[in-house]
Each structure stands twice: as C-alpha cells, then as structure tokens.
C-alpha cells in the first residue's frame, strides 16, 4: 500500500510496480489523479487499485484494508510513504499487525 496518489506516493507506486509488486494506491481527495497512477501501474503489467480513505481515521483505514484484501489479496509487505517535514524524503515503513 502506498499512501498518496501524487508526488512521492505516485513515484513510489510506479517503482513498486516496476519491481514486480501489485499496488494499493490510497488517496484522500483526488480520485482522477489516483486513477491515473493505477492506469500507469496496469500498463506496467501489475494489478492496482485506488481506494479513497483518510488514514488519520481508524475506521477508514480498516475499510481500506478490507477493500484491498478483497480486490488484491492480503499484502506481503505493506508500505507507507510520507514526506518528512524536516527531510522532505521517503522515510517511514509500517509493519501491519493484524
């Protein structure tokens, strides 16, 4: 799973797809932009899904995982990318505990 359908999130999604991963693209507001990222991933021969969710809301995160589990299957290596306010670079990995 990559959060964000633009900027670092979009780049990370495409790199993951290029490395052979199927990708969950999470977006908060811009479905068209997330859909474009999904289309680019599919063009690389990978499966992808865009799911709207505010990851600061626990119930939406649960819905995000449930939706993606049904559509793409449970993840082997879930990732979250975020821009660090101090460093402005990819820096955080999450391990899903379920």
N, C-alpha and C positions, 0 to 999 in steps of 0.2 A: 504494500500500500504506500502510495506517495501522496502526501497532502499538498494541495495546490496545483492548479492546472495552468500555471503560468510561471515565467521566470525559472528559478531554481527547481521548482517542482516539475515543470514541464521538461526541463533538460534531464532531470534525474529519471523521470518516467521513460524517456526515449533511450537513455543509456541502459536502463534496466532491461528494456525490451530488446535492445541491440545485443545484450549479453545473454538473451535467451529466456528472460522472465516474462510471465504474464503479469499484468499490472492493474491494480486498482487505483484509479485516479479520484481523489477526493477533492471536491470544490465546495465553496460556500455560496457563491453568488452567480458566477458566470458559466452557465451550462454550455453555451456555444463554444467558449474557449476550451473547456474541458473536453467537449465532444471532438474538437479539432485535434487535441492531443491523442485521444482514443483512436481517431482515424489514422493518425500517423503511426501509432503503435501497431494497429492492424495491418497497415501497409508493410510493416517490417516482418509480418508473418506471426505475430504474437496475439494472444487474446487480451482484451482490455475492457474495463467497464468504468464509467464515470458515475459517481454517486454523490449527491448533494448531502452534506452534513456539516454542522458546526461542531468541530471537535472539542470545543470547550463545554459542550453539553453532553453529559454521560449517556443519556437516553439516545441521542443521535449517534454517538459512537457505537453503541450496541446495535442500533439499526444498520449502520454502515457495515459492521462486520457480518451481521446476519444476511444482509443483501449480497455481499460479496461472497460469503460462504456458499450461498445457493447458486450464484451465477458463475463463479470461477473455482470454487472449492477453497478449502482452508489453506492459508498461506504457510509456506515453509520458512520464510524469512521476512516477516513484516518490517517495513522501514517507515520512518517518518523523517522528512527533511524539513528543516526550518532555517530561516535566515537569522543568524545571531546578530543582535543589535550591536554588539561590540566588534565582532569579526566579519560580519556580512558574508558568511560562508556556510556551507553544509556542515552540520556538526552533531547531530543527535540521532541515535538509533534507539528504537524501542524494542524490547522483547515482549511479545504478547504472552501474558499469563492468563490462561483461561481454564 
